[in-house]
Amino acid sequence: MTRLPRDISGQALIKALTTFGYSVTRQTGSHIRLTTSKHGTHNLTIPNHKNIRIGTLSNILKALITHHRISREELIKKLF
């Protein structure tokens, strides 16, 4: 199983998610909402923190895997 990065920031994750067609649609406090229209409309909320907690990152990636129907390894390879 591929390890997740332990030191990724919210801004770095948002930049990486643009490869999947996500763009910023709004921000409320320290949370940023991203939306894509690929494979149907999908929204993600990313905390704009210096380091995203590993559990939070894992849940975000699970949502991506479900929506885009790709494997975890393929997703991690494309993002990081």
N, C-alpha and C positions, 0 to 999 in steps of 0.2 A: 504494500500500500504506500502510495506517495505521501510524503509529509507535507503539511501545509506550512506556509511561511509564518513565522512567529512574530515578525516585526513589520507587518504591512499596515500602512496608514489608510484612513478613509479616502483621502485624495488619490493615493496610488491605486486603490481598488476601483474607484470611480473611473480613473483613466484607463485601467485594464478592461473594464466592462464596456467601453466604447467599441471594442472589437466584436461584441455581440449585438451592437446596434443600440445600446442604452444611451440615453441622454438625460440630463438633469431637467426635471419638470418643476420642482419646487424645493424649498428648504424651510423647515420649521425648527428653530433653535439650532442644535448641533446635529440634526438628522436631515439627510438629503434624500429626496425621492427621485428615483430613476425610472424611466419608462422605455419600453421597446415595443415595436409592432411586429417584430419577427416571430413567426409561428403563433400569431395572435398577440393581443395586448398583454403585457406583463409589467408589473410594478415591483420595485425593490426599494427598501429603505436602508440606507447605509449611514452608520454613525460617523460623523466627521471628527474622529478621534485620532490622536497621534499613533496609537497602536490599537488595532481592533482585537478584541479578545478572541481566543481560538474557537470557543463555542459559538460565538456570534458569526465568525467567518464560516464555520462549518455549516450553520443553518442557512446562511446566504447561498453557499455553494449547493446545498441540497435543493433549494428552490430553483436555482439555475439548471441543475441536472434534470429535474422534473419537467421544467418548462421547455428546455431545448432538446430533451431526449438524447443526451450524450452521456458517455461514461465519466466517472469521477477523474480517472487518469487523463482522459482527453481534455477535460475542462481545465484541470490544473496545468497541463502542458500549454494550452492556449493562453491562459491568463498570466502565468508566472514564467 
